[in-house]
Amino acid sequence: MATSMVIGTQWGDEGKGKIVDYLAEQAEFVVRSQGGNNAGHTVVVDDKAFALRLLPSGILYDGKTNVIGSGVVVDPKVLLGEIANLEKEGKSAKSLQISDRAHVILPYHNRLDEAEELSKGDLKIGTTKNGIGPCYADKVNRVGIRICDLMDEDVFKEKLAYNVKVKNKMLTAVYGVDPVDYDTILKDYLGYAEKLRPYVTDTNFTVVDAVKSGKKVLFEGAQATMLDLDHGTYPFVTSSHPVAGGASVGSGVGPNYLNNIVGVVKAYSTRVGAGPFPSELLDETGDYLRETGHEFGTVTGRPRRTGWLDLKVVSYAADLNSLDYLAITRLDILDQLPEVKICVGYTKNGQEVKGFPASLKELEACEPVYETLPGWQTDISGIRTYEELPEAARRYVERIAEVTGVKLGIVSVGPNRNQTIVLEEVFK
Protein backbone atom coordinates (compact mmCIF):
# COMPACT_ATOMS: atom_id res chain seq x y z
CA MET A 1 0.00 0.00 0.00
CA ALA A 2 1.39 3.38 -1.03
CA THR A 3 0.14 5.57 1.81
CA SER A 4 1.77 8.24 3.92
CA MET A 5 0.63 10.54 6.70
CA VAL A 6 1.88 13.90 7.95
CA ILE A 7 1.42 14.65 11.66
CA GLY A 8 2.45 17.66 13.72
CA THR A 9 4.53 16.68 16.75
CA GLN A 10 4.31 19.89 18.79
CA TRP A 11 1.57 22.50 19.35
CA GLY A 12 0.94 23.15 15.66
CA ASP A 13 2.52 25.64 13.26
CA GLU A 14 5.38 23.22 12.53
CA GLY A 15 5.25 23.78 8.80
CA LYS A 16 3.08 20.76 7.98
CA GLY A 17 1.66 22.56 4.95
CA LYS A 18 5.03 22.68 3.26
CA ILE A 19 5.76 19.01 3.94
CA VAL A 20 2.31 17.96 2.71
CA ASP A 21 2.76 20.15 -0.34
CA TYR A 22 6.12 18.53 -1.07
CA LEU A 23 4.83 14.97 -0.63
CA ALA A 24 1.64 15.78 -2.55
CA GLU A 25 3.72 16.06 -5.71
CA GLN A 26 4.21 12.29 -5.49
CA ALA A 27 0.69 11.49 -4.24
CA GLU A 28 -2.49 10.97 -6.24
CA PHE A 29 -4.89 11.65 -3.35
CA VAL A 30 -4.50 14.12 -0.44
CA VAL A 31 -6.89 13.63 2.47
CA ARG A 32 -7.68 16.07 5.30
CA SER A 33 -9.14 14.11 8.22
CA GLN A 34 -9.97 16.46 11.12
CA GLY A 35 -10.20 20.01 12.40
CA GLY A 36 -11.81 22.96 10.66
CA ASN A 37 -10.95 26.48 9.60
CA ASN A 38 -9.12 26.95 12.90
CA ALA A 39 -6.21 25.32 11.08
CA GLY A 40 -3.80 27.33 8.98
CA HIS A 41 -1.33 25.88 6.49
CA THR A 42 0.94 28.25 4.61
CA VAL A 43 2.38 26.83 1.39
CA VAL A 44 4.90 28.80 -0.69
CA VAL A 45 4.97 28.17 -4.44
CA ASP A 46 7.45 30.17 -6.54
CA ASP A 47 7.84 32.65 -3.68
CA LYS A 48 4.08 33.16 -3.46
CA ALA A 49 2.41 32.23 -0.17
CA PHE A 50 -0.97 30.49 -0.10
CA ALA A 51 -2.73 30.43 3.30
CA LEU A 52 -5.00 27.37 3.38
CA ARG A 53 -7.50 26.72 6.15
CA LEU A 54 -9.93 24.02 5.01
CA LEU A 55 -8.59 23.02 1.62
CA PRO A 56 -6.05 20.17 1.61
CA SER A 57 -2.55 21.31 0.72
CA GLY A 58 -2.54 19.16 -2.41
CA ILE A 59 -5.03 21.56 -3.99
CA LEU A 60 -2.14 23.59 -5.41
CA TYR A 61 -1.20 20.74 -7.76
CA ASP A 62 -3.05 19.76 -10.89
CA GLY A 63 -4.24 16.19 -11.26
CA LYS A 64 -4.58 15.37 -7.54
CA THR A 65 -7.82 14.35 -5.82
CA ASN A 66 -8.23 16.41 -2.64
CA VAL A 67 -10.53 15.10 0.08
CA ILE A 68 -12.16 16.82 3.06
CA GLY A 69 -12.92 13.79 5.20
CA SER A 70 -15.67 12.80 7.59
CA GLY A 71 -13.83 14.03 10.68
CA VAL A 72 -13.58 17.62 9.46
CA VAL A 73 -16.05 20.33 10.53
CA VAL A 74 -16.88 22.58 7.58
CA ASP A 75 -17.87 26.23 7.56
CA PRO A 76 -19.44 26.51 4.08
CA LYS A 77 -18.98 30.27 3.82
CA VAL A 78 -15.28 30.02 4.67
CA LEU A 79 -14.73 27.11 2.31
CA LEU A 80 -16.44 28.82 -0.60
CA GLY A 81 -14.41 31.97 0.05
CA GLU A 82 -11.22 29.93 0.06
CA ILE A 83 -12.19 28.29 -3.24
CA ALA A 84 -12.93 31.72 -4.75
CA ASN A 85 -9.57 33.12 -3.60
CA LEU A 86 -7.79 30.11 -5.04
CA GLU A 87 -9.46 30.62 -8.41
CA LYS A 88 -8.44 34.30 -8.41
CA GLU A 89 -4.85 33.11 -8.29
CA GLY A 90 -5.37 30.90 -11.33
CA LYS A 91 -5.71 27.67 -9.35
CA SER A 92 -8.66 25.28 -9.47
CA ALA A 93 -10.65 23.39 -6.82
CA LYS A 94 -12.31 21.06 -9.33
CA SER A 95 -10.48 18.09 -7.80
CA LEU A 96 -12.06 18.67 -4.37
CA GLN A 97 -14.31 16.09 -2.71
CA ILE A 98 -16.22 16.79 0.52
CA SER A 99 -17.46 14.00 2.77
CA ASP A 100 -21.22 13.80 3.11
CA ARG A 101 -20.57 12.70 6.71
CA ALA A 102 -18.61 15.85 7.70
CA HIS A 103 -20.37 18.17 10.15
CA VAL A 104 -21.40 21.73 9.32
CA ILE A 105 -20.43 24.83 11.32
CA LEU A 106 -23.37 27.21 11.64
CA PRO A 107 -23.55 30.83 12.88
CA TYR A 108 -24.77 29.81 16.34
CA HIS A 109 -21.59 27.78 16.76
CA ASN A 110 -19.45 30.88 16.20
CA ARG A 111 -21.65 32.94 18.51
CA LEU A 112 -21.52 30.33 21.28
CA ASP A 113 -17.77 29.92 20.87
CA GLU A 114 -17.19 33.63 21.36
CA ALA A 115 -19.69 34.01 24.22
CA GLU A 116 -18.35 31.05 26.17
CA GLU A 117 -14.74 32.15 25.75
CA LEU A 118 -15.56 35.63 27.01
CA SER A 119 -17.44 34.20 29.99
CA LYS A 120 -14.35 32.27 31.16
CA GLY A 121 -12.33 35.40 31.95
CA ASP A 122 -8.85 34.39 33.13
CA LEU A 123 -9.70 30.73 32.45
CA LYS A 124 -10.14 31.26 28.71
CA ILE A 125 -8.70 28.61 26.38
CA GLY A 126 -7.52 30.84 23.55
CA THR A 127 -10.00 29.53 20.99
CA THR A 128 -10.03 31.01 17.50
CA LYS A 129 -13.80 31.67 17.96
CA ASN A 130 -14.53 29.96 14.65
CA GLY A 131 -17.18 27.67 16.14
CA ILE A 132 -15.05 24.54 16.03
CA GLY A 133 -15.59 23.37 19.62
CA PRO A 134 -19.38 23.95 19.70
CA CYS A 135 -19.73 22.13 16.36
CA TYR A 136 -17.82 19.11 17.66
CA ALA A 137 -19.91 19.30 20.87
CA ASP A 138 -23.09 19.05 18.81
CA LYS A 139 -21.57 16.10 16.99
CA VAL A 140 -20.96 14.30 20.27
CA ASN A 141 -24.42 15.32 21.58
CA ARG A 142 -25.90 13.81 18.38
CA VAL A 143 -27.67 16.99 17.35
CA GLY A 144 -25.14 18.04 14.72
CA ILE A 145 -26.01 18.85 11.13
CA ARG A 146 -23.95 16.97 8.54
CA ILE A 147 -23.19 17.82 4.94
CA CYS A 148 -25.68 15.15 3.82
CA ASP A 149 -28.35 16.95 5.88
CA LEU A 150 -27.44 20.28 4.29
CA MET A 151 -27.93 18.68 0.87
CA ASP A 152 -31.52 17.72 1.75
CA GLU A 153 -33.65 20.86 2.18
CA ASP A 154 -36.42 19.19 4.20
CA VAL A 155 -34.01 17.49 6.60
CA PHE A 156 -31.96 20.67 6.95
CA LYS A 157 -35.02 22.80 7.76
CA GLU A 158 -36.14 20.41 10.48
CA LYS A 159 -32.73 20.05 12.14
CA LEU A 160 -31.92 23.74 11.86
CA ALA A 161 -35.25 24.73 13.48
CA TYR A 162 -34.56 22.51 16.49
CA ASN A 163 -31.00 23.72 16.92
CA VAL A 164 -31.78 27.42 16.53
CA LYS A 165 -34.51 27.13 19.18
CA VAL A 166 -32.16 25.47 21.67
CA LYS A 167 -29.10 27.59 20.89
CA ASN A 168 -31.02 30.86 21.14
CA LYS A 169 -32.11 29.93 24.66
CA MET A 170 -28.45 29.44 25.55
CA LEU A 171 -27.32 32.62 23.84
CA THR A 172 -29.93 34.85 25.47
CA ALA A 173 -30.57 33.23 28.87
CA VAL A 174 -27.09 31.94 29.70
CA TYR A 175 -24.73 34.36 27.94
CA GLY A 176 -26.97 37.42 27.55
CA VAL A 177 -26.17 37.98 23.88
CA ASP A 178 -28.37 38.40 20.81
CA PRO A 179 -30.05 35.34 19.26
CA VAL A 180 -29.45 34.12 15.71
CA ASP A 181 -32.11 34.37 13.02
CA TYR A 182 -33.50 31.12 11.58
CA ASP A 183 -34.70 32.59 8.28
CA THR A 184 -31.39 34.27 7.52
CA ILE A 185 -29.40 31.12 8.24
CA LEU A 186 -31.79 28.98 6.20
CA LYS A 187 -31.55 31.23 3.15
CA ASP A 188 -27.77 31.60 3.33
CA TYR A 189 -27.05 27.92 3.89
CA LEU A 190 -29.38 26.65 1.21
CA GLY A 191 -27.44 28.91 -1.14
CA TYR A 192 -24.15 27.47 0.11
CA ALA A 193 -25.55 23.97 -0.35
CA GLU A 194 -26.11 24.47 -4.06
CA LYS A 195 -22.58 25.78 -4.57
CA LEU A 196 -21.03 22.90 -2.62
CA ARG A 197 -23.22 20.14 -4.06
CA PRO A 198 -20.88 19.26 -6.96
CA TYR A 199 -18.10 18.47 -4.49
CA VAL A 200 -20.09 16.30 -2.05
CA THR A 201 -19.71 12.52 -2.13
CA ASP A 202 -19.03 9.42 -0.02
CA THR A 203 -15.34 10.09 0.56
CA ASN A 204 -14.99 7.03 2.81
CA PHE A 205 -15.53 4.94 -0.32
CA THR A 206 -13.27 7.20 -2.39
CA VAL A 207 -10.32 6.89 -0.04
CA VAL A 208 -10.60 3.18 0.75
CA ASP A 209 -11.01 2.39 -2.94
CA ALA A 210 -7.92 4.45 -3.74
CA VAL A 211 -5.86 2.64 -1.10
CA LYS A 212 -7.03 -0.80 -2.19
CA SER A 213 -6.27 0.11 -5.79
CA GLY A 214 -2.66 0.87 -4.92
CA LYS A 215 -2.94 4.63 -5.43
CA LYS A 216 -0.54 6.91 -3.58
CA VAL A 217 -2.65 8.44 -0.79
CA LEU A 218 -1.37 11.16 1.53
CA PHE A 219 -3.19 11.86 4.83
CA GLU A 220 -2.84 15.41 6.09
CA GLY A 221 -3.25 16.30 9.77
CA ALA A 222 -4.32 19.72 11.00
CA GLN A 223 -3.13 21.15 14.34
CA ALA A 224 -0.73 18.79 16.16
CA THR A 225 -0.21 16.09 18.75
CA MET A 226 -0.03 18.34 21.82
CA LEU A 227 -3.41 19.81 20.86
CA ASP A 228 -5.10 16.40 20.77
CA LEU A 229 -8.33 16.30 22.78
CA ASP A 230 -7.29 13.19 24.74
CA HIS A 231 -3.51 13.28 24.70
CA GLY A 232 -2.58 16.98 24.54
CA THR A 233 -2.20 19.64 27.23
CA TYR A 234 -5.92 19.57 28.09
CA PRO A 235 -7.91 21.84 28.26
CA PHE A 236 -5.60 23.95 26.08
CA VAL A 237 -6.24 21.71 23.11
CA THR A 238 -8.35 21.53 19.98
CA SER A 239 -11.65 19.64 19.76
CA SER A 240 -10.51 16.75 17.55
CA HIS A 241 -7.76 14.15 17.30
CA PRO A 242 -4.78 15.37 15.24
CA VAL A 243 -2.86 12.13 15.83
CA ALA A 244 -2.40 9.10 13.58
CA GLY A 245 -5.35 7.26 15.12
CA GLY A 246 -7.56 10.28 14.49
CA ALA A 247 -6.55 10.29 10.83
CA SER A 248 -7.83 6.73 10.50
CA VAL A 249 -11.19 7.60 12.09
CA GLY A 250 -11.58 10.94 10.33
CA SER A 251 -10.84 9.63 6.86
CA GLY A 252 -12.81 6.39 7.15
CA VAL A 253 -9.95 3.93 6.61
CA GLY A 254 -8.68 1.19 8.90
CA PRO A 255 -5.36 1.66 10.73
CA ASN A 256 -3.64 -1.15 8.86
CA TYR A 257 -3.94 0.90 5.68
CA LEU A 258 -1.79 3.69 7.12
CA ASN A 259 1.97 3.53 6.57
CA ASN A 260 4.98 5.86 6.40
CA ILE A 261 3.93 8.25 9.16
CA VAL A 262 5.93 11.47 9.06
CA GLY A 263 6.22 13.62 12.18
CA VAL A 264 6.88 17.28 11.41
CA VAL A 265 9.23 18.92 13.91
CA LYS A 266 9.90 22.64 13.90
CA ALA A 267 13.57 23.19 14.81
CA TYR A 268 12.41 25.22 17.83
CA SER A 269 9.14 25.31 19.76
CA THR A 270 6.11 27.58 19.48
CA ARG A 271 2.57 27.61 20.74
CA VAL A 272 -0.41 29.96 20.52
CA GLY A 273 -2.59 30.79 23.50
CA ALA A 274 -2.40 29.71 27.11
CA GLY A 275 -1.08 26.51 28.66
CA PRO A 276 2.20 25.11 30.03
CA PHE A 277 5.28 25.55 27.84
CA PRO A 278 8.35 24.19 29.71
CA SER A 279 10.98 25.35 27.21
CA GLU A 280 9.50 28.82 26.63
CA LEU A 281 11.95 31.70 26.18
CA LEU A 282 10.90 35.04 27.62
CA ASP A 283 14.07 36.83 26.58
CA GLU A 284 15.89 38.26 23.56
CA THR A 285 16.38 34.80 22.04
CA GLY A 286 12.64 34.19 22.21
CA ASP A 287 12.03 37.55 20.54
CA TYR A 288 14.61 36.71 17.88
CA LEU A 289 12.89 33.41 17.06
CA ARG A 290 9.50 35.13 16.83
CA GLU A 291 10.67 37.95 14.59
CA THR A 292 13.03 35.93 12.40
CA GLY A 293 10.52 33.11 12.03
CA HIS A 294 7.57 35.49 11.55
CA GLU A 295 5.78 33.57 14.27
CA PHE A 296 2.29 34.98 14.08
CA GLY A 297 -0.84 32.86 13.69
CA THR A 298 -2.00 32.08 10.12
CA VAL A 299 -5.65 32.26 11.21
CA THR A 300 -5.59 34.65 14.19
CA GLY A 301 -2.51 36.82 13.59
CA ARG A 302 -1.64 36.37 17.26
CA PRO A 303 2.07 36.38 18.20
CA ARG A 304 3.23 32.88 19.04
CA ARG A 305 5.12 32.03 22.19
CA THR A 306 8.58 30.71 21.39
CA GLY A 307 11.14 28.44 23.02
CA TRP A 308 13.91 25.92 22.52
CA LEU A 309 13.08 22.62 20.87
CA ASP A 310 11.43 20.30 23.41
CA LEU A 311 12.27 16.68 22.62
CA LYS A 312 10.28 15.45 25.61
CA VAL A 313 7.25 16.62 23.63
CA VAL A 314 8.49 15.21 20.31
CA SER A 315 9.37 11.83 21.85
CA TYR A 316 5.89 11.64 23.36
CA ALA A 317 4.44 12.39 19.92
CA ALA A 318 6.68 9.78 18.32
CA ASP A 319 5.19 7.08 20.54
CA LEU A 320 1.57 8.28 20.21
CA ASN A 321 1.80 8.34 16.43
CA SER A 322 4.21 5.43 15.83
CA LEU A 323 6.31 7.74 13.68
CA ASP A 324 8.40 6.29 10.89
CA TYR A 325 10.24 9.48 9.86
CA LEU A 326 10.96 12.99 11.06
CA ALA A 327 10.65 16.06 8.86
CA ILE A 328 12.66 18.89 10.44
CA THR A 329 11.42 22.32 9.38
CA ARG A 330 12.61 25.90 9.78
CA LEU A 331 16.18 24.88 10.52
CA ASP A 332 17.31 28.05 8.74
CA ILE A 333 15.68 30.24 11.43
CA LEU A 334 18.48 29.17 13.80
CA ASP A 335 21.22 30.22 11.36
CA GLN A 336 22.53 33.23 13.28
CA LEU A 337 22.55 31.82 16.81
CA PRO A 338 26.00 31.16 18.32
CA GLU A 339 24.64 28.19 20.24
CA VAL A 340 21.39 26.23 20.31
CA LYS A 341 19.75 24.28 23.11
CA ILE A 342 17.57 21.18 23.07
CA CYS A 343 15.36 20.07 25.94
CA VAL A 344 15.98 16.33 26.27
CA GLY A 345 13.84 15.67 29.36
CA TYR A 346 12.20 17.06 32.48
CA THR A 347 12.94 16.90 36.17
CA LYS A 348 10.58 17.57 39.05
CA ASN A 349 11.89 18.04 42.56
CA GLY A 350 15.23 16.79 41.31
CA GLN A 351 13.82 13.55 39.94
CA GLU A 352 13.61 12.52 36.29
CA VAL A 353 10.06 12.67 34.92
CA LYS A 354 8.96 9.47 33.20
CA GLY A 355 6.29 9.70 30.51
CA PHE A 356 4.46 12.96 29.91
CA PRO A 357 2.42 14.53 32.76
CA ALA A 358 -1.35 14.75 32.29
CA SER A 359 -1.77 17.30 35.08
CA LEU A 360 -1.04 20.86 34.02
CA LYS A 361 -0.02 21.64 37.57
CA GLU A 362 2.62 18.89 37.40
CA LEU A 363 3.74 19.98 33.94
CA GLU A 364 4.18 23.58 35.10
CA ALA A 365 6.37 22.28 37.96
CA CYS A 366 8.69 20.46 35.55
CA GLU A 367 12.15 21.84 34.82
CA PRO A 368 13.58 21.30 31.34
CA VAL A 369 16.90 19.49 31.03
CA TYR A 370 18.94 21.10 28.27
CA GLU A 371 21.80 20.06 26.08
CA THR A 372 23.76 22.91 24.48
CA LEU A 373 25.11 22.48 20.97
CA PRO A 374 27.22 24.88 18.88
CA GLY A 375 25.41 26.99 16.30
CA TRP A 376 26.52 27.12 12.68
CA GLN A 377 26.11 30.88 12.04
CA THR A 378 25.89 30.27 8.31
CA ASP A 379 23.08 30.91 5.85
CA ILE A 380 21.86 27.42 4.92
CA SER A 381 18.83 28.50 2.84
CA GLY A 382 20.66 27.88 -0.44
CA ILE A 383 21.93 24.40 0.47
CA ARG A 384 20.29 21.51 -1.40
CA THR A 385 22.08 18.38 -0.14
CA TYR A 386 22.49 17.01 3.35
CA GLU A 387 26.25 16.65 2.96
CA GLU A 388 26.60 20.38 2.27
CA LEU A 389 24.97 21.37 5.57
CA PRO A 390 27.43 22.68 8.19
CA GLU A 391 28.62 19.97 10.55
CA ALA A 392 26.93 21.73 13.51
CA ALA A 393 23.60 21.78 11.68
CA ARG A 394 23.88 18.08 10.86
CA ARG A 395 24.77 17.32 14.47
CA TYR A 396 21.70 19.23 15.63
CA VAL A 397 19.21 17.30 13.50
CA GLU A 398 20.97 13.99 14.13
CA ARG A 399 20.68 14.57 17.86
CA ILE A 400 16.93 15.03 17.40
CA ALA A 401 16.77 11.63 15.71
CA GLU A 402 18.91 10.02 18.42
CA VAL A 403 16.79 11.29 21.32
CA THR A 404 13.44 10.48 19.71
CA GLY A 405 14.52 7.19 18.16
CA VAL A 406 12.96 8.16 14.82
CA LYS A 407 14.76 8.20 11.48
CA LEU A 408 15.40 11.50 9.68
CA GLY A 409 13.37 11.74 6.50
CA ILE A 410 13.33 15.40 5.46
CA VAL A 411 15.22 18.54 6.44
CA SER A 412 13.74 21.87 5.32
CA VAL A 413 15.98 24.94 4.97
CA GLY A 414 13.37 27.44 3.77
CA PRO A 415 9.72 27.88 2.81
CA ASN A 416 9.94 27.07 -0.91
CA ARG A 417 9.47 23.64 -2.43
CA ASN A 418 13.07 23.53 -3.67
CA GLN A 419 14.42 24.21 -0.16
CA THR A 420 13.73 20.62 0.87
CA ILE A 421 16.48 18.08 1.53
CA VAL A 422 15.24 14.48 1.32
CA LEU A 423 17.11 11.77 3.19
CA GLU A 424 14.47 9.04 2.93
CA GLU A 425 11.83 8.67 0.24
CA VAL A 426 8.50 8.37 2.05
CA PHE A 427 6.44 6.85 -0.77
CA LYS A 428 8.14 3.56 -1.45
N, C-alpha and C positions, 0 to 999 in steps of 0.2 A: 504493500500500500504506500502510495506516494503522498503522505500527509506531513504537515508541519504546523506548529503552533507557536505564536509569539505571546509571551507573558511578561508583564512588568514585575520586577522583583522588589521594588521599593514602595514609595507612596505615590506613584504615578509620575508623569512628566519625564520618563526616562529616555524618551526618543523612540518609542515603539513605532510611531508612524513611519519614521525613516526606515527602520528595519523591515517592517511589513511591506513598505513600498519597494525596497530592494528585493525581497524574496518574492514579491508578487510578479516580478518580471518572469520568474521561472514557473509560477503557478498558473493554473487554468481557472481556478475558483478561489475567491477570497471571502471568508465568512466572518461576520461580526456576530458575537454570541451573547453579549450582555451589555448592561448600562444603557445610557440614553444620550441626550445632548448635553449632559454634564461632562462628557468626555471631550478632549481636544487633542487631535493629532495634527501636527504641523509637518507637512511634506514639502521639500524643496526640489523643484524640477527646473533645471537650467537657470538657477539663481532666483527663481520665482517661488514664493512661499504660498502654499495652499493650506488653509486652516480647515480641517475636516472635523465634524462633530458627530454626525450620525452615519454618513457615508463611509463604507469600508475604504481603506487606503488604496486598494487595487483599482479604484474607480478612475485613477489617472492614467491607466494603461488601456489601450484598445484591445479588444478580443478577450477580455477576462469577464467571467460571470461573478458579480458582486452580490453577496447575500446579507440581508439584515435578518438575523435568525429569531427564533421563537422567544429567546430570553431577553431580547432588547425591548425597551419601552420607547415608543415612537411619538414624538410631537409632530403631527402632520404639517403644521405651519412652518416649523423650523426645517423639516426635511425638504419641503417644497422650495423654500427659500434657498437652501443649500444647493439643490439641483439647479435652480435658476442661475445662481452665482457661478456654478461650474460651467454652465452653457455659455455664459457671457465671456468666459475665458477660452472658449473654443473647445471645451471638453464635452463629453456626452455621458448621460446616465442611463442610456438605453439598455445597458447590461445589468441593471439593478433588478434584484428580486427581493420582495418583502414578505416575510412570513405572515400567513393568515392567522397564526397563533400569537403573534406579538401583541402586547398590550398598548393601549392608546393613552397618551397624556392629554388631559383636558384642562380647560382654564381653571376649574376649581382645584385641581392638583397644585398648580402654581400658586394660587391664592392661599391655600392651606399651608403650603411649604413656607411661604414668606411669613404668614401670621404665626405659625408655630415657632419658627426660628426667632422671631422678635419677642415672643412671649417667654423664651428661655433666659433672656438677659445674659448674665455671665456664663451660663451653662450652654450657650449656643454651640452648635456643631461646626458651623462654617459651611453650611449647604450652599449650593449655587442658586437655590431658589427656582430651579427649573421644573419643579414638580415631580422629580424622580422618586423620592422616598414615598410620598403619598400615593403615587401610581403603583409602586410595588406593594404598598400596604393594601390597596384595594385588590390587587392580584391575590395576595395571601388570604384576604377576607372573603374572596370569591364573589366580589361584586364588581370586578374590573370589566372594562369594555375592551374587547380584542379587535384586531384589524378585521377579522371575519364578521364581527358584529357591525362594524362601521360600514362594511360593504352591503349590508342588508338594512334598508331604510326602516322597515317595521321593527326589527329587533333593536336597532340603534335608538329609535324614538322611545321605546319602552324602557330600555336600560338607562338611557340618559335621564328620563323623567324621574326615575327612582333615585338615581344618584344626585341629581341637582336638588331634589327635595331634602335629602339627608345632609348633603354637604352645606346647603344654605343654613340649616339649623346650626351646624357647627360654626360656620363663619360668623353668623350674627350673634348667637347666644353664648358661645364659648369665647370667641376671639374679638367680638365687637367690631367686625369689619363688614363692608358691604357685601351683599349676596351676588351671585352670578345670575345671568339671565338665560333661561332655557331656550327661548326662541332665537336669540343671537347665536348661541353655541350650535343649535341644530342647523341653522342656515349655513354657518361657516363650515361646519364639519361635513355636511353633506356635499358641499362644494369641494372640500379637500378630498373626499372619498372618490369623486369622479376623476380627479387628477391623478390619484394614486392607484386607481383600479388596474391600469395596465401592468403595474409592477407586482401585484399581489398574487401569491401562489403558495402551494404547499412546499415550503423550502426544506422541511425535514426529508421529504422524498428526493428533492433536488440534490441535497448534499450527500445523503446515503448512496444514492444511485451513482453520483460522481466518484465517491470513494470506491465502491464496489467495481466500478468500471476502470479503475486504475488511473483516474485523472489525478493531477497534482492539485491538492486542496490545501489552502493555507487558512488557518484559524487565527483570527485577530482578537486579542483581548483589549478591552478598554480598562482604564484605571490600573490598579496593580495589587499585588498580593497583600500588602499591609493595609489596604482599604477593603479587604474581603469582609463580608458581613459576619462570618463565623470566626475567621482566623486572623483578622487584622486588629488594629488598636482600637477596639470597640469602646465607646460609641462613635469615635472619630473615624468613621468608615463610610463606604458607599452602601447602597441598598441591594447589591447583587453579589455575585461570586466571580471575581476576576482572576480565578485560579484555573488550573488545567481541568479539574473536575467540573467546574462551572461551564467551561467551554463545551464539554460533552453534553451536559444537560441543555444548555442554551442554544445549541445548534441541532440537537435531535439526533446525535450519533453516539453509538456505544463507545466506551473508553478504549476498547481494544483496537479501534480504528485510528487512534491518535498516536502518532509517532513524531520523533524529532522535535522535541519541545525546547524552544529557545527562550532563555531568560534574559531579558534586557536589563543591563546594569549601567546606570549613569555613573561616570567615574568619580562623582562626589554625590552627596545626598541633598535632596530637597523635599519639602512638603508644604502644602497649602493648608491654612487653617490651624485650628487648635489641636492639641494632643501631644503626648510625650515625644521627644526627639533627642535621644541620648547624645548624639554626636554633633548637635547644633553648634554653630559658630556665631557668637554675638560680638564679633570684632571686625577688624579691617579685612581679614581673610574672608570672612563670611560676606562682607560687602563686595569684595573683589569678585567672588564667585557669582554673586547675584548680578552684578553689572556686566561682567565679562560674558557670562552665560545668558544674559537677557532673561533672567528667571522671573517671569511674570506670567500669570495664568493665561492660557490660550482662550478659555471661556470667560473668566472673570476679570482678567487684567490685574489681579491681586499680586503683590510681591510675594515670592516664595521664600520660605525660610531655608537657609542653606547650612551645610555642615560637611564634615569629612565623610568619606565613604564608610558605611557601617556594614561590615561583613557578617555581623551577628544577624542582621536583618536578611541579607542576601542568602546566607546559609540556611536560615529558616525557610525562605522561599524556595530554595533548591530542593529541600525535602518535601515541602507541601506540593510542589508541582512536578516532582521527579524529572528535573531538568536534564536534558542531554547536552546542551551547549549554552555557553554564555555569549552574549553580544554586548561588548563594552562600547558605550557611546560617550560623546563629548569629552574624549580624552584630551583634545586640543585646548579645552578651557583651562587646563592645569599647566599649560606651556610655560608661563612666566614665573611660576612659584619655585623658590629655591629648594624647598623640601615639601613633601606631601606626607600626610598621615593616613593610616587605615585603622579603623576600629576592628579588632579581631576577636573581641569578646567583651563581656560585662563582669564586673564584680559588685557584690552587695555586702556591706559590712565586712569587707576583706575576703569574702569567699567567692569563688568562681560561680557564675550563674549558669546552670544547666538548662537547656531548652530555651523557650522564649516566654517571658512572663505574660500571663493573661491580665493580671491586675495592673491598671494604670498607675496605681499608687506604688506598686513594687517596681514597675518599669521606670518611674520617675526617680526612684531611689538608686537605680543602677548607675554605676560609674563605668564609662567606656575604657577599655584597655587598648592603647594605641601602639602601633609600630610606626616608626618614622623612616621614610625612604628618601633618597636624594631626588630632587627634581631634575628635569632635563633642560629647562630654560632655552628651548629651541622651538621654532615654529614647525610643527609637524603636519600642518594642514595640506601641504603639497606632497606628502609622502604617500606612495601607493603600494608598497610591499612591506611585509612585516619585518623583513631583514634590514630594511632601511631605517626603521624606527630607532631612536637613540636607545642605548643599552638600558638607561634608567627607566625609560617608558616601557620597554619590554619587561623589565623586572617588576614594574608596578602591576601590569596586567597579569603576568604569570603568578604573582603572589595572590591575586584575587582567585585565580583558578586553583591554586594550592590550598587555600583556606577553605573554599567552598566545596572542593572535590569535584568540580564540574569543568569539563573541557572547554577551552577557548574555541569559539566558532567564528566570531566576527569582531573586528576592532574598527570603530568609526573615528575618523579624524576631522570631521566637518559635516555640515548639514546636507551637502549635495550627494547625489547618487554615486558619483565617481570618487567620493572621499570615503570609500568603504573597503577595508582590507579583509579578505576572506581567508580564514585558515582551514575551515572545514566546510565542505559543501553540505548544506542541510538537506536538500532534496536529493536522495540517492538515485 
